């Protein structure tokens, strides 16, 4: 009797690719953005983004007049995507380089900035963690990959992996 043949290299490589993609999505979900605004003669804001606590982008804006949510519609009609934009004396400045589906996050940021500009507070800060749909997708992909390796066809804990195959001599 011989043991079960090893899993094919293609399937193993596919499993590792899924695990790697899941890890990248999880790391992207640990993104944090902070907007700090102060009022002196005019309103100034500093927007920073950090991944795992390491700052990766900083945007300093003076003369902030308010904020709005920019909307983009795809040519394929997949629905709208959004990004927050600050309105300054020099024009509008997007806070992110790309649009995404997190409308509520951008709505909150635009409303808070607009309220701050219209009010009389000296400063405010808004921190938003990126634990949205990316986190759920990453966990799901990682879980499916783990389940495949443990319980899938010839997985580590599957019946076929534990049961030896009979081989007949020709």
C-alpha positions as CSV (number, residue, x, y, z in Angstrom):
1,X,0.0,0.0,0.0
2,X,1.2,3.5,-0.9
3,X,0.1,6.7,0.7
4,X,-2.1,9.3,-1.0
5,X,-0.3,11.2,-3.7
6,X,0.8,14.7,-2.7
7,X,-1.3,17.7,-3.6
8,X,-0.5,19.1,-7.0
9,X,1.9,22.0,-7.2
10,X,-0.7,24.1,-9.0
11,X,-3.3,23.7,-6.3
12,X,-0.8,24.4,-3.6
13,X,0.4,27.5,-5.4
14,X,-3.2,28.7,-5.9
15,X,-3.8,28.2,-2.1
16,X,-0.7,30.3,-1.3
17,X,-1.8,33.0,-3.8
18,X,-5.2,33.2,-2.1
19,X,-3.6,33.5,1.3
20,X,-1.2,36.2,0.1
21,X,-4.1,38.2,-1.4
22,X,-6.1,37.8,1.8
23,X,-3.1,39.1,3.8
24,X,-2.7,42.1,1.6
25,X,-6.4,42.9,2.0
26,X,-6.2,42.6,5.7
27,X,-3.2,44.9,5.9
28,X,-5.0,47.4,3.7
29,X,-7.9,47.3,6.1
30,X,-5.7,48.4,8.9
31,X,-5.4,51.8,7.3
32,X,-6.1,54.8,9.5
33,X,-6.7,58.4,8.4
34,X,-6.6,61.4,10.6
35,X,-7.8,64.9,9.8
36,X,-6.8,67.7,12.2
37,X,-8.1,71.3,11.6
38,X,-7.2,74.5,13.4
39,X,-8.7,78.0,13.2
40,X,-6.3,81.0,13.3
41,X,-6.9,83.7,10.7
42,X,-8.3,81.0,8.5
43,X,-9.0,77.3,8.8
44,X,-6.0,75.0,8.1
45,X,-6.1,71.2,8.0
46,X,-3.6,68.5,8.0
47,X,-4.7,65.1,6.6
48,X,-2.5,62.0,7.3
49,X,-2.9,58.4,6.4
50,X,-1.0,55.6,8.2
51,X,-0.7,51.9,7.6
52,X,0.0,49.9,10.8
53,X,1.0,53.1,12.5
54,X,3.5,54.2,9.8
55,X,2.6,57.5,8.1
56,X,2.5,57.1,4.3
57,X,0.8,60.3,3.2
58,X,0.5,63.8,4.5
59,X,-1.5,66.7,3.0
60,X,-1.4,70.2,4.5
61,X,-4.2,72.6,3.3
62,X,-4.6,76.3,4.2
63,X,-7.7,78.4,3.7
64,X,-10.3,75.6,4.0
65,X,-13.8,76.8,3.3
66,X,-15.7,73.5,3.7
67,X,-15.9,70.0,2.3
68,X,-18.0,67.9,0.0
69,X,-18.2,64.3,-1.2
70,X,-17.1,63.8,-4.8
71,X,-19.0,61.2,-6.8
72,X,-17.7,59.2,-9.8
73,X,-19.8,56.9,-11.9
74,X,-18.1,54.1,-13.9
75,X,-18.7,53.7,-17.6
76,X,-19.7,50.1,-16.9
77,X,-22.5,51.3,-14.7
78,X,-21.3,49.5,-11.6
79,X,-22.6,52.1,-9.3
80,X,-21.1,55.2,-7.8
81,X,-17.9,55.6,-5.9
82,X,-16.9,58.4,-3.6
83,X,-14.1,60.5,-2.1
84,X,-13.9,63.4,0.3
85,X,-12.8,66.7,-1.1
86,X,-11.8,69.8,0.9
87,X,-12.9,73.2,-0.6
88,X,-10.1,75.8,-0.2
89,X,-9.5,79.3,-1.5
90,X,-7.2,77.7,-4.1
91,X,-9.9,75.3,-5.3
92,X,-11.0,71.8,-4.3
93,X,-8.4,69.2,-3.1
94,X,-9.3,65.5,-2.8
95,X,-8.1,63.9,0.3
96,X,-7.5,60.5,-1.4
97,X,-6.1,59.7,-4.8
98,X,-8.9,57.3,-5.6
99,X,-12.6,56.8,-5.2
100,X,-14.1,54.0,-3.2
101,X,-17.5,52.7,-2.0
102,X,-17.2,54.0,1.5
103,X,-19.8,56.7,1.1
104,X,-20.7,57.0,4.8
105,X,-17.1,57.5,5.8
106,X,-16.8,60.4,3.3
107,X,-20.1,61.9,4.2
108,X,-19.1,62.0,7.9
109,X,-15.8,63.6,7.1
110,X,-17.4,66.3,4.8
111,X,-20.1,67.1,7.4
112,X,-17.6,67.4,10.3
113,X,-15.4,69.8,8.3
114,X,-18.3,71.9,7.1
115,X,-19.7,72.1,10.7
116,X,-16.2,73.1,12.0
117,X,-15.8,75.8,9.4
118,X,-19.2,77.3,10.1
119,X,-18.8,77.1,13.9
120,X,-16.4,78.8,16.3
121,X,-14.4,76.0,17.8
122,X,-10.6,76.5,17.8
123,X,-9.7,73.0,16.5
124,X,-11.0,69.5,15.9
125,X,-9.7,66.1,14.9
126,X,-11.3,63.2,13.1
127,X,-9.8,59.7,13.1
128,X,-11.2,57.0,10.9
129,X,-10.0,53.4,10.9
130,X,-10.3,51.4,7.7
131,X,-11.9,48.3,9.1
132,X,-14.7,48.1,6.5
133,X,-15.6,45.6,3.8
134,X,-11.9,45.0,3.1
135,X,-11.5,43.4,6.6
136,X,-14.5,41.1,6.0
137,X,-13.2,40.1,2.6
138,X,-9.7,39.5,3.8
139,X,-10.9,37.3,6.7
140,X,-13.2,35.4,4.4
141,X,-10.5,34.7,1.9
142,X,-8.0,33.7,4.6
143,X,-10.6,31.4,6.2
144,X,-11.5,29.7,2.9
145,X,-7.8,29.2,2.1
146,X,-7.3,27.6,5.6
147,X,-10.4,25.4,5.2
148,X,-9.1,24.3,1.8
149,X,-5.7,23.3,3.2
150,X,-7.2,21.5,6.2
151,X,-10.4,19.9,4.9
152,X,-10.4,20.2,1.1
153,X,-9.6,17.4,-1.4
154,X,-6.6,15.6,0.0
155,X,-6.3,18.3,2.7
156,X,-4.4,17.7,5.9
157,X,-7.5,16.7,7.8
158,X,-9.6,15.2,5.1
159,X,-10.6,11.5,4.9
160,X,-8.8,11.0,1.7
161,X,-5.5,12.2,3.1
162,X,-5.7,10.0,6.2
163,X,-6.8,6.8,4.3
164,X,-4.0,5.0,2.3
165,X,-4.8,4.1,-1.3
166,X,-4.4,0.6,-2.6
167,X,-2.0,0.3,-5.5
168,X,-1.9,-2.8,-7.6
169,X,1.2,-3.9,-9.4
170,X,0.9,-4.1,-13.2
